[in-house]
């Protein structure tokens, strides 16, 4: 089994997702107790979280150029990427501020807000993969196309491809953001994921008791 370049992002993303809530807990505890060791640990964790988020983000920008997506999932990918850029920049901002300041409720609350937002952007990423098959090789790309878009991670061309596609992905993200915020383009409302949730809740509410019993009946 060989890993492809576009599969680097889902491999790296677990680090910042685990570090961010851990950092918030340590930072908040330091703010409430005034413990110097916890304060120092939180300061280090903020930089570690920001750095891991940057690495995962760069891999994600590269992956955006290495997978196939339709209009709906491309809009969802844009929201996922833009949200994560905001989170990473916020993490670096807090890390820089914490370099010269002790932990406080302000930095802890900013971290908590970032984690809540990361939960949403992470859910969007899961929707793209598990509901729409983005990046799933057998569903979206044939072998020849896969080799062209996303070479093996251990190949010679992988480092250059990651760097090139990360730059292209950042350009696409910023260019799309400019057009969306200027009103030149509109996003598909369903890309926010709200419609999908409403549809699932509606389907569940419309299920008859017999349907529910059949789903619960042991096989």
N, C-alpha and C positions, 0 to 999 in steps of 0.2 A: 504494500500500500504506500503510495507516494502522495505527499501533500503538495497542493497547488499554491501558487502565489496568492490567489484570492482567498484562500483558507487561512492565511496568516492572521487576518483581523479577528475572526471568532476565537482564535487561539489566544491572542493577546488581551482581548477585552475583559477577561475574567479578573485580571490583576487590578485595574482601577476600580472595577465594580466591587471587589472585596476590600480594597484599601480605603475607599472613600468613607464607608460607614465606620470602619475601624478608626480612621483618623478623627472623625467627628466625635466618637465616643471618648477617645483619649483627650482630645482638645477640650471637650465640655467638662470632663472630669478634672482636668488641670485648672480650668477657669473657676470651677466651684470649690476646689480644695486648696488652690494656690500652690500645689506641689511642683517644685522646680524640675524634678526629674521627668514628670509627666509633661510639663510644659516643653522641655527640650525634645522629648520623644515626639510630641505632636508636631513641633516645628519640622523635624526630620520627615515625619510621615506626610506632611503637606507637600513637601518637595518630591517625595517618592511617588505620591499619588498623581501629582501633576505630570511628572516625567513618564509614568506608565500610561497615563491617559494620552499623552502626546504620541507615544509609540503606537498605541492602538489606533489613534486617530489617523496617523499617517498611513498605516496599513489599511484602514477603512477607506480613505480617499483613493488609494491605489485600487482596492477591490471594486470601487464604484465604476472603474473603467474596464474591469475584467470580467464582469458578469452581464448577462442579458436581462433587460427589464422592460416592461411595457410602460405606457404613460402613467398608469395608476401607481405601479410600484416605483417608478422613477421619481414621482412626486413624494412618495413615502420615504424613499432613500434620501431625498433632499432634506426633508424635515428631520430625519434621523441624524444626518451628518451635521446640519446647521445647529441643531440642539446640542450635539456633542462638542462642537467647536466652542459654543458658549460655556459649557461646563468646564472644558479644559482651560480656557482663558480665565475663568473664575477661580479655578484651582491654583493657577500660577499667580493670580492677583492676591489671593489669600496667603499663599506661601511667601510671596515677596513682603507682604505686610507683616506677617508673623516673624520674619527674620529680625525685625527691629522692635517688635512688640510682644508682650506676653499674651497668652491665650485669653479670650474674653467670650462673653455670650454672643457678641456680634459675629466673630469668626466662626463660632460653633453653629449659629443659626444659618449663616451663609452656606456652611458645609451641609447642613441638614437640608436646606432648600435645593442645593445642587444634587444631593442624593435622590431627593424626591423627583427631580426633573430627569435624572439618569435612569430612574425606574421606568419613566414613560418612554424615553428614547430607546432604552433596552427592549421594552415591549414592542415598539415599532420594528426594531431589528428582528425580533422573533416572528412577528407577523409576516415580514417579507420572506423569511425562509420557510417557516412551517405552514403558512397559509397560501403563499404564492410561489414557493419553490425557487426564489432567487438564489443563485449560487449553487443549487443542487444540480450536479453535473448531468445526471440522467434525464432531468426534466427540462432543462433550459439550453443545454449545449451538447452538440455531437463531438466525437473525439477530435476531428480535425479542427473544428472551431475552438475547442477547449485548449488545444495545444497552442493555437495562435493567440488567444486572449489571455490565457493564464498558464504559463509554463510551469513545470515542476519547481518547487521551492529550492531543491538542491542543485538545480541546473546552473550553468554559467551565466545565462541571461537573466536570472532571477533578480540579482541586486539592481541591475540597470533598469529592469522592468518595474520594480517596486518604486524606485526613485522617479522614473519618468511618469508613471501612472499616478503617483502621489501628487506631483506637480499639476498634471492634467486634471486630477480630481479636485484639487483645491481651486484651480481656475474655473472649473465647471460650477463648483459650489458657490463661489463668490459672484460669478457672472449671473447665475440663476437667482441668487439673493437680490442682486441689484435690479434685475428685471421684475421680480415679484414685488419688491417693496416700492418700486416706481410705478407699479400698476400696469406694466407692459404685458405681464403674464399672470395667469391665475392658476392656483393649485386646485387639483381635484379635491373637493371637500371630503371625500371618503378616504383620502390619503392620511388624514389625521387619526384614523382608526375608530372614530366615534361611531360611524355608521355601522361598521362591522360588529361592534359591541351591541348596538341597538338591535341589529338583525338577530344576533344570537339570543338576546333576551326575549325578543318577540317570538322566536321559534320555540324557546323553552316554555313560554307562557301559553302558547297555542297547542302545546302537546296535550293529548287527551290522557286521562288516567290510565287507559289501557296501554298507551305508548310508554308511559312512565313505568308501569308494572313490567312490561316486556323488557325494558332496558335494565330493570333491577333483577329480573328473574335469573338465577344462576344457570350457567350452561352445563 
